[in-house]
Amino acid sequence: MTRLRSLSLLVAGTLLLTACTGVPTSSAPQVVKRIGVAKPNSGPAIAPTLNADPRTMVQDFLSANALDNHATARDFLTPQAKNKWLDTTVTVLDSLRTSNFTNGSVTVRGREKGTVNASGIYTPVLQGDGTGGGLVSFAFVMKKVKGQWRVDTLPSGLILGDADFQRIYLQRKIYFYDLTEKRLVPDPRYSSLTDPLLLANWLAEQLAIGPRPELQNAVSRELPAQTDPRRVAVLLGSPVTVELPGAAKLDGSTRDRLAGQLALTLDQILPGSAFSILDGGRAVPVLSAGGTQFTASGFRSAVLPANALPPLYYIHAGGVVDATGKPLPGQLGSGQYHLSSVALAGQPGSQDMLAAGTSGPDANARLFVGTARTGMRVTTVHGRLSRPSWAPNLNEVWVGDGSQVFRVTQGGEPTPVPLAGPGALTGQVSALRFSPEGSRVAVVLTATDGGSAQVWVGSVVRTPAQVRVDSLEPISPQEVVVTDVAWNDQLKLFTIGRVRSTGESSVYEVQVDGSLWTPRSSQNLPGAPESITVAENVAAWVSVGPTVWRQNGGSWEGPGGESTPGTAPTYLE
């Protein structure tokens, strides 16, 4: 047997063994060699215990679900069940409660928190307060095989407790350019793969398949038309190569963007690597790299926030002050606008800041727009207004006005922004914030009676004819009444709200897909927070009544260690 054939068979065997590794197994990548590959991070193998009772057998099967290699889980199944069971999806429960063996089956129950499909896309279950939705049941029908109990009929997919899911499945990012083709938008996916080669191939395959449904109209596709995802293959080495049929026929600008997508996507698991795109085994030139090899550093600017360490501001006595409490110079800091909220944004090539604020009674507030140096002027937008938010790197501020959203230029001209989601969207837009790159927007929709309020996230779609928000989907639990929302980074948000049944208020963390809803400490806060701001690499701030508070580890403190008067903190956008 030749060395090449031996190596091919070794890799083929490895791929067959790992073809049951959780979600990312919809199609095996084409691989001819393995270089520097880490071993999967599995726990000890779990095998069926001789003469185990049916309940123990099901419990051990579920424990085997939580291992990287699900081949051991199949040992708990009858031959017929082995051929039918698929492990490409995940159901996440708060915990797994296993019943006794009754009427030929064992039932597993738990409160459902979410599901993961074969593409790694997480869908949350939003009933309840974030600890899980309604109780669901899964029946495992048992049968004896050669005198030993085995599972004969079972639900398709893995069933995991939330703790195991968070331990095993990591959030990965697939990057797509927005419609301006200037910014890279992350599309989060969950995978249990730890082998760099298998994970790299799965990510490249998902990139070729395309974005999640919510991003379909908001991002561009750089891959060659009719690309077969099964023919995209990553080989580890120096450089890491990505075989992508048809890449050589793309124009130079498209090849540059394709290189950016691949580099940022694969650099997560192969940090610092050089990459090269192959078409039919030949390296494809990338113009921006000046050759055929490129790295993620050459495209990092497409994902960086507009401000690396943004300064903080808040309202005091109707004017804008900085983090030390010093009023901004001019009209903005004087208090003459009697502001209740403010949004500030930098301008490329200018020391002046774009400024927008709301002023007046809650039921009929008015929007002011201008700059920090020249002052602001009132616009025609008025009503129940949210805090305004500047679109990143654009001379355009958005604000919720009752059930509508308007975008307003520095000149003060308002334009309605259509909102599209599942069914008719109702409620007041009580909060609105852009993601750091501007491809997504988070809004809080509050019911007319104030009894419910959820965070919704949608894609910002910009065309020459229209700017709209597509695919708005709720991401926060229905029983938490949300007050405000802010983006920590491109994929993580902070919210504040209260549990409807208990009235308990808290600060929460959540991912853009609704996963990992987590209450955070409210230690030292004198009451329920009313507004929040946060950004990447800086601390969160909230306002409670007439005071502002800064997060410090697991608790909150007033700036300078003392209670500080102020409201509506905001970071430079």
N, C-alpha and C positions, 0 to 999 in steps of 0.2 A: 504494500500500500504506500503511495507517495506521501510526502510530508504535507502537501497542500490538501490532499483528500483527507488525511488524518485530522488536520486542523479544521477543515470544513465540517466533518462529522462531529468533532468536539463541540464546535459552536452550535451546530444544529441541535445536538443533545441538550446543551445548556439552554437554548431558546425554548425547547419543548418543556424542560423542567420548570422554567420561569414563566411559561405562557399563562399561568394561573395567578400571576402576581397582581391581584386587585384590579382596579379599574382599567389601567392602561394596557389592555390585552386584546383590543378589537382586531388588530391585524399585526402579525409578526414582522418586524423590520428585516430587511435584507442585510445580512452581516457576513463578512468573509473573514474578519480577524478581530481579535480583542487585544488591546494594549492598555496596560495600567488600569485594569478594571477592579474596583472594590467589590468585596463580597457583600451580598445582601445582609442587612442588619436584622437577622432573624433570632428569635429566642429558641430554646431547646425544642426539638421536634416533639409533637404530641401524637402518640399512637393509641389505637383502641386497646383498652384494658381487657384482658381475658375474663370472660364471664361477667362483664359489667352490666348493670341493669340499664333499662332504656333511658331513664332520666340522666344518669351519669354519662351515658353515651352521647346524648344531645348536648349536655354541658361541655363535654370535652370537644365535641365537634365545633361548638361556638368558640371555644378557646383557640382551636386551630384556625378559625377564621381570622384571628388576630395576628397570625404569623405571616411573614412575607411570602412564604412558599405555601400556596394552598393545596399543593399535591398531597400533603399529609391530611388535610381536611377530607379529601376524597376517600381516604381509607375508612372513613366512618359510614360510607354510603354503600348501598347494594349496587351490583354491577349495572342494573338498569338506571339507577339514579345517577351514577357516575357519568353516564353518557348524556344525560339531560341537563344536569346542573351547570349553570353559568356563574362565574364569579366576577363578572365585568361591571356589576353595579353594587352599590352599598346602600343599606338602610341604617340610619343612625338613630338609636334609641337612647333615652336618658340613662337607662340601665337595663339589664336583662334579668327578668324574673321567670324561672323555669318551674312549671307545674309537675306534679307527679304523673306517672304513666297511667292513663285512663282510656278505656275503649280503643286500645291499639295505637294511641298517639300521645305525644308530649307537646304541651303548648308553651310557647315562649311569649311573654308579654312585656310591654314597655311603652313609654310615652315617646312618640315619634318626634325627632328634632329636625330631620332633614334627609335628603337622598342625594346620591352622587350617581350620575349616569356614566355610560361607557366612555364618554369624552372627558370625564373628570369634572363636569359642571355640577356644582352644588345647588340644590333647590331647598330653601328652608321651609319648615312647617311653622306657620306664624300664629296658630291658635295658642292661647295661654300667655304666660308672662315671660317666656324665654327659657323656662325649665323643661319644656316639652309640650306637645299638643295633646290630643286625645289618646286614650289607651288603645293600642293596637295589639292584635294577637296573630301568631304564626304557628300553624300546626305542623308537627313533624311526625309522619306516620312511620311506625317501626315494623320491621320484619326480621325474622331470624334467617341467617345464612350460615349453614353448616354449624348450627347450634349457637351462634353468636348474634346478638341484636345489632342491626344496622338500620340506618335511616333509608326508607324506601321512597317516600314522597316528602318534598320540602319546598319552601319558597325559592324562587330564583334569586341569585345574588347573595352577597355577604350581609350578615346582620351583626352590627357592632354596637357596643355601648359607647357613649360619648367620650369617655376617658380613653378607651382604646383607639377610637377614631382620631382623636387629637394627638395621640402618641405615635400612631403609625402613618397617618396621611399628612403630607405636607403640601402647603399651597405653593404651586409653581406659577410662572407667568409666561404667557405667549404674547408676543408683541406684534401689533399691527399699526400702520401709519394712519393717522386721522385723514379726513378728506382734504385738508390743506397740504398734506404730505410733508409736514414739518415736525409734527410731534408723534411720538410712539405711545400707543395706548396699550396698557397691560390688560390681558384677558386671563383672569385667574382660573386655574385648574388644580384639582386635587389628585395626587398620585401617592401610592405606597412604594413605588420603585426606589431603590437606593443604588442599584448598579448604574454607574454613570453612562455606560454604553447603551443599556436598554432604555434608560430614562431619556437620554439625548435623542434616540431614535423615536421614542414615543412623542416627545415634544415637537420634533420636526414633522412627524406625521400629522399631529394635531394642527400645526401651523399650515400644512398643506390642505387639510380638510376645511379650515376656515374659522372665522370667529363665531362666538356664541350668538344665538338668535338676537339678543338685545343689541348687539353691535353691528349687525349685518348692514344697516344703512348709514353707519357712522364712521366706518373705517374703509380703507382701500385694500385691494388685493394686489400684491406685487408678483406673485408666482406666475409662471407661464400658464396660459389658458389650457384647460383640460389636463392639468397635472394629476397623475395618479398617485395619491398619497402613499400607496404601497411600494412605489418605486423610488421614494425619497429615502436615502440611506446615509447615516452618519458613521464615519470610521474615526476612531481615536488615534491620534498620533501627533506629530509636529510637522505641519499644522494639522488640526482637526479638519477633515474634509467632509463636505456634504454633497453627495451625488444628487443632482436635481435636473432631470431631463428637460431640455428646452431652455435652460438658463442662458445659453450662449446667444440665443436669438433675441433676447430682451435688449432694449436700448440702454445706454449708459446710465441714465438717471434711475431707471427702474432697477438695474442691477445694484446700484448704490443703496437704494432703499431696501432691496431684498437682503443685501449684506447686513444692513442695520438690524432688520428683523431677526435674522439668524444669530447674529453676534450677541444681541441683548438677551435673546431667548436661551441660548446655550451657555452663555457666560455664567448664568446662575449656578450651574453644576460643574462647569469647567472653567473656573475663574482664571483670568489672565491668559487664556489660550489664544493662539493665532488660528484663524479659520480660513478655509478656502472652499469656493464653490466649484464643483466639477460638473461637466456635462459630457457624458460618454467617456469619462475618465480623464478629460482634459480640463485643466484649470481655466476658469473664466476670469478675465480681468475686471477689477473693481476700480473705477476711475478715481473716486475720492481717496483710495488707499495708494494710488500710484503703482499698482501691481496686482498680483493675484491673491495676496494674503492681507487680512484685515483683523482688527481686534475690536472689542466692545468699546474701548476708550474713544475710538474715533466717532462714535455715535452717541456718547453719553449725554451730550447736550440736548438730545431730543427727548430725554426723560427727566432732566433736572427741573426742579421747581423754579418759578420766576425769581424767587428770593430765597437764597440758601439759609440765611438766619434773619428772618424778617423782624423788624422792630414792632413793638406792641403799643397800642393806643387804647384809650377808653374815654368815656364821657364823664365830665365832672362839671356841675353847675351849668349844663347846657353847652359847654365847649369841649374841644378835643384836647386831651393831655397825653404826654408820653408815659412810658412805664414808670418814670420817677415822679409823676404827678405834675410835671412842668407843662403849662399850656403851650400849644403850638402858636407861633407868631401869627399876627394878622387876625382876620375875621373869624377863622375857623376855631381858634382857641379862645376867642373873646366871650363866647356865650351868647352872642347876639342872635344866633339861629335857634336857640333853645332846643338843641338836638336831643332826640331820644335814642338814635342809633347812627352809626357812621360806617362807611367803607372807604378805604384808602388803597390806592394802587400806584406802583411806580410807572414811570414813562421812560422808555429807552432813550438815552442821550439827553435826559433832562433831570435836573435836581428837583423840579416841581412834582407834586403828587396829584393824581386824579382824586377827586373827592366827591362823595355822594352821601347824603344823610336824610333822615326823616325827622319831621318836627310837627307838633300839634297833637290834638287829642287822638286817642287810639281809633275812634270811629271815623275820623276824618283827617288823618295825617297827610302831610304833603312831602313830596320828594324834591330835594335840592341837589343840583349837580354843578360841578365846576372844578376848580383846582385849589390846592392849599394856599398858593400865593395870591391868586387873583380873586379868591372867594367863590361863593356858589350863588346860583340864582334858582328861583322856584320854577318847577316844571308844571305841566298840566296834570301830572299823575297825582291822584289823591284818593283817600279812602282808608280801608284797613290794610295798612302796608306792612310788609315784612322788612327786616333789615336788608338793605341793598347789598349786592355782591358784584364786583367787577369781573368781567370775563378776562381770563388770563391773556396778557399781551395784546389786548384790544381796547379801543376807546369806546367801551360799551358797558353800561351797568344794567343789571337785571334787578327787578323788584317784584314781589308778589303784591297784588292789589285785589283783595277779596279772593275770588276763585280764579283770577287771571294772573298771567305773568307778562310784564312789559320789559322790553329792552330799550334803553335810552342812551343816546349819544351825549357827548360832552355839550353839544349844542342844545340839548334838552328835548329833542324830538322823540316821542314814544312810539314804539311799534309793538303790537301784540305778538306774543310767542305761543303758537299752538302747542298744546300738550296732548300726547297720545299714549294710551295705556289700555289695559284690559277693561273693556266696557266703558261706561261713562265715569269720568273722574269728577268727584264732588268734594266740596269742602273748601275751607279757606287756606290759601298758601301762607302759612304763618312763619315759615322760615325757608331760606333758599341759599345754597352755597355751591360754588363750582369746585370740581376736583382741580388739583394743582395744574394739570395740563389743559383743562378746559373741555375735555371730551365728554365729561359726565356732569350732571347736576343733581344735587340732592335737595329735595323739597320736603317740608313737613306739611301734610294735608290734615287740617283739623276740622272735625265735624262741627256743624252749626251750633250744636248745644255744648260743644267743648268736651263731650264725654269720651271721645276717642281721637287719637292723633297718631299717625304713623309716618315713618321716614320712607319716602319713595325715591328711587334712583332711576334716572333715564339717560339716554344718549343724546348729546347735542349734535344735530345734523345741520350743517351749513351748506347751502347751495346758492348759486347766483340769484335764484328767485325767492328763496325763503330761508329763514332760520327757525327751526322747530325742535321740540323735544320728543323723541320716539321711545317706545318700549319702556315707559315708566312702570316700575314694579315695586311693590312694598318690600322692605327688608327688615322691619322691626316688628316685634310681637304685638298682636292686637290688644292685649291687656295692659300694655304700657302706654300711657298717654305722654307722648313726646312733646317737649317744649322747643328744643333747638337742636341744631346739628352742625358739625364742623368736620372738615377733612384733616386727618392726621398725615396721610400721604395719598398716593394714587389709589390705594385699595382699602385703606382703613379709615373709619369714621368714628368720631365721638358724638354721643347724644346725651341729652339730659331729659329726665321725665320721671313719672311716678307710676307705680303699679295701681291700677284702677281699684282693685278689691281692697287693698290695705292702705292706700294713700302714701306708701313709703316712696320717697324720692331718692334718686341715685344718678350717678354718672355711668354711662355704659360705653362699651367698645364693641364695634361690629365690623365685619368685612363687607365689602361692596356687594357681595352675593348673598348677604344675610347669614353667613356662617359665623361661628365663634362669637355669638352674642354673650357678652361678659359684663356683669356689674363690677364697677370699680369703687374704691373706697370714697366715702364722703366725710371722712374723719376731719373734725375741726370746723366744718362748715356750719354756720349758725342757723341754717334753714335750707329750704329747697332752692337749688340754683335756677336762675331764670334765663341766662344766656351763657353761651360757651364759645370759646375760640381756641384753636390749636393749629399747628403746622408742623412740618417735618423738622426734627432735630431741636424743637423748642418745647417748653412746658405748656400745658393747657391752663387757661384762665377761665374763671366763671364769675358771674355777678350774682350776689345773693342780697335781695333788697337793695339798699343804697351803698353796698360795699363790693369791692372786687377782691378775688382770691386767686392765688397761683398754686398750681400743683407742685408738691415737693415730695417725691417718692410716693409713699402710700397715704399721704395726708395732704391737707391744704393749709396755706398760710397767707396772711396779708403781706403785700410787698413791704420789705423792710422788717418783717416779723410783727407787724401790728395791723389793726383794722384800718382799712384805707377806703375813704369815700369814693364812689364811682360806680358806673354801670356800663353795660354793653361793651366789654373788651373786644378788640379785634386786632388781628395781625395784618401787616401790609400785604396786599394781594398781588 
